[in-house]
Amino acid sequence: MVLWMNNPFARRQLLVKGRVYTLRSKPYRLKGKLTEGTDVLMWETFGGRGKVRFTFLKKAKSTDELREYRAQSGFSTLDKWLEAAGKSRCLFLVEMIEQDGRPKYV
């Protein structure tokens, strides 16, 4: 499948630091309840930009639960992160495996 990383703040965090905490609308990927795995990384247009490992951590019931993850979200404040996420509150850790065919980080 594909993991889209269209937000420039989150994408920069992932590409520069090798990992990002991101909020998604569903606690699973693909069919069923897959909570971890690998995906092709894409942004803006079709075409793989790399490969990432994703891990579902939890569905946040309150914004306070997300404070400790904000520093690695790519956003300068929790409010900006939540605004970009909309109603999405499923917390994932995404880590770079390879970028443009070259192994990275993990």
GUVOGU-879608 format. One record per atom (N, C-alpha, C, O): x, y, z; residue in one letter. Coordinates in steps of 0.001 Angstrom, whole numbers, plus 500000, padded with zeros to 6 digits. Layout:
N
XYZA/...
END
This chain:
106
500846498823500000M/500000500000500000M/500893501243500000M/502082501175499688M/500293502374500356V/500986503656500277V/500730504477501528V/499608504508502034V/501751505132502023L/501600506092503106L/501893507476502519L/503019507765502114L/500873508314502480W/501018509669501965W/501502510583503079W/500972510542504189W/502494511400502796M/503030512352503757M/503033513724503072M/504086514244502700M/501836514297502913N/501696515554502185N/501963516792503027N/502261517852502477N/501865516683504339N/502131517856505165N/503633518131505175N/504411517254505549N/504059519335504770P/505496519612504667P/506242519573506003P/507427519237506029P/505579519907507105F/506245519888508414F/506532518451508854F/507639518134509291F/505528517593508735A/505699516187509104A/506685515503508158A/507527514717508594A/506578515801506875R/507470515185505892R/508928515578506148R/509825514738506065R/509158516838506454R/510532517283506737R/511097516561507958R/512252516136507956R/510278516426508999Q/510694515703510193Q/511118514280509826Q/512156513801510283Q/510324513613509009L/510622512242508607L/511894512172507775L/512746511317508018L/512030513050506808L/513180512985505906L/514482513408506567L/515541512863506256L/514415514372507472V/515634514869508130V/516013514022509337V/517184513692509523V/515036513672510153K/515319512937511393K/515125511435511290K/515583510686512154K/514447510987510234G/514274509550510043G/513064508958510722G/512795507765510581G/512322509779511463R/511111509290512136R/510181510456512417R/510617511596512578R/508888510149512473V/507884511167512751V/506692510495513429V/506343509358513111V/506082511203514354Y/504808510784514915Y/503733511481514104Y/503781512697513917Y/502770510719513626T/501721511271512783T/500358510797513257T/500218509702513801T/499367511630513043L/497996511305513407L/497227510928512153L/497251511656511160L/496552509802512198R/495773509286511079R/494347509012511538R/494068508955512735R/493452508845510576S/492039508680510925S/491679507268511357S/490667507080512031S/492479506264510990K/492145504873511311K/493283504204512075K/494455504492511834K/492932503312512993P/493974502595513750P/494502501369513021P/495117500504513644P/494280501277511736Y/494747500128510975Y/495025500542509539Y/494587501600509089Y/495751499705508835R/496063499942507428R/495644498692506646R/495480497617507222R/495481498840505383L/495101497731504519L/493771497132504969L/492913497862505465L/493579495841504810K/492338495186505238K/492581494545506595K/493650493989506845K/491612494624507443G/491765494056508771G/492407495037509731G/492316496249509537G/493049494528510756K/493610495377511804K/495129495283511847K/495706494993512895K/495768495523510727L/497220495530510678L/497722496778511392L/497444497892510945L/498442496620512472T/498877497765513263T/500343498115513062T/500823499112513602T/501056497306512293E/502419497661511947E/502789496976510647E/502234495938510286E/503733497578509957G/504154497022508681G/504981498021507913G/505512498974508483G/505088497803506618T/505852498712505769T/504957499227504651T/504008498560504241T/505269500410504171D/504525501046503088D/505486501794502185D/506617502095502569D/505028502087500996V/505735502975500082V/505395504403500499V/504233504718500753V/506388505246500568L/506194506652500938L/505947507483499686L/506681507391498701L/504894508299499748M/504582509216498650M/504184510567499213M/503736510681500354M/504358511598498378W/503807512917498682W/503574513671497388W/504277513473496397W/502589514528497415E/502189515423496321E/501743514717495050E/500643514993494573E/502538513819494478T/502165513122493257T/502453511636493412T/503155511214494331T/501902510859492504F/502160509424492528F/503615509143492181F/504245509894491437F/504127508081492716G/505519507684492502G/506205507529493839G/506282508481494615G/506699506350494113G/507336506079495396G/508568506935495630G/509405507107494744G/508661507465496837R/509807508293497230R/510690507581498246R/511743508082498638R/510240506411498659G/510990505658499649G/510118504586500264G/509018504300499790G/510631504001501325K/509917502946502030K/509964503266503517K/511000503679504039K/508829503072504200V/508743503384505623V/508158502211506404V/507437501371505864V/508490502184507679R/507881501255508626R/506904502074509461R/507255503151509943R/505693501580509634F/504719502275510478F/504300501373511628F/504212500154511479F/504042501988512776T/503590501276513961T/502460502068514593T/502636503235514943T/501299501440514742F/500179502072515436F/500463502042516930F/500748500983517489F/500386503201517578L/500673503279519013L/499407503313519855L/499286502565520826L/498451504185519486K/497209504268520253K/496254505251519605K/496636506053518753K/495006505169520029K/494016506169519649K/493917507133520835K/493476506754521920K/494328508368520616A/494363509351521706A/492946509758522096A/492140510149521251A/492663509660523372K/491349510058523883K/491334511524524297K/490272512143524371K/492518512079524566S/492621513493524916S/493880514073524283S/494817513344523959S/493892515378524112T/495059516025523514T/496274515948524435T/497410515975523961T/496048515852525742D/497166515731526686D/498006514484526408D/499211514483526658D/497383513429525897E/498101512192525588E/499119512381524462E/500021511560524300E/498980513452523689L/499842513668522527L/501017514601522805L/501930514704521986L/501002515274523941R/502043516271524243R/503462515710524135R/504340516359523566R/503690514531524667E/505043513973524668E/505539513616523258E/506743513459523055E/504638513487522295Y/505001513115520933Y/505175514330520012Y/505740514201518926Y/504705515484520426R/504693516681519590R/506085517062519082R/506222517481517933R/507112516925519910A/508465517330519521A/508960516585518281A/509789517114517541A/508473515380518045Q/508880514618516865Q/507751514502515835Q/507726513576515024Q/506827515452515882S/505726515484514919S/506053516366513722S/505426516253512668S/507040517245513890G/507372518204512848G/506695519547513044G/506970520488512299G/505815519657514030F/505075520890514272F/505637521628515479F/506114521007516428F/505580522950515438S/506156523762516513S/505281523792517759S/505782524031518858S/503984523553517606T/503093523536518770T/502097522391518640T/501842521900517540T/501543521977519753L/500514520946519753L/499278521438519008L/498660520668518274L/498909522698519181D/497740523247518489D/497897523178516974D/496942522843516273D/499076523486516460K/499305523425515006K/499224521989514497K/498695521737513415K/499746521054515278W/499680519642514895W/498226519181514846W/497806518532513887W/497464519518515880L/496063519108515939L/495234519762514843L/494327519140514290L/495541521003514532E/494823521690513448E/495074520987512116E/494146520786511332E/496310520620511865A/496648519928510615A/496006518543510562A/495638518075509484A/495868517890511704A/495319516531511761A/493810516495511653A/493237515448511350A/493151517626511898G/491689517618511870G/491149516741512983G/491528516907514143G/490275515818512648K/489675514932513659K/490484513651513885K/490134512843514744K/491542513468513132S/492359512254513248S/493075512212514595S/493719513183514991S/492960511093515291R/493601510949516600R/494276509596516790R/494618509231517915R/494471508849515710C/495184507580515798C/496671507861515590C/497088508309514522C/497451507595516613L/498862507951516630L/499711506822516054L/499623505672516485L/500534507180515070F/501457506249514440F/502872506782514548F/503094507992514507F/503822505883514684L/505232506186514514L/505597505713513115L/505342504563512757L/506195506604512322V/506633506264510966V/508146506456510909V/508655507514511281V/508864505430510441E/510324505470510371E/510783505160508945E/510249504267508287E/511778505912508484M/512338505684507150M/513113504368507129M/513889504072508037M/512890503598506093I/513679502393505845I/514637502666504697I/515826502356504775I/514104503253503629E/514958503632502507E/514349504837501800E/513137505050501825E/515213505610501177Q/514770506772500417Q/515438506724499063Q/516662506640498963Q/514627506777498020D/515128506709496642D/516021505480496423D/517045505556495743D/515618504358497005G/516351503115496809G/517562502910497693G/518199501859497626G/517899503897498530R/519058503779499413R/518596503521500851R/517706504218501339R/519178502541501534P/518798502262502929P/518993503501503805P/519925504280503602P/518099503668504779K/518151504809505689K/517875504341507112K/517127503387507321K/518456504987508053Y/518109504996509468Y/517849503647510102Y/518719503136510806Y/516685503044509883V/516224501882510634V/516913500625510154V/516650499540510674V/
END
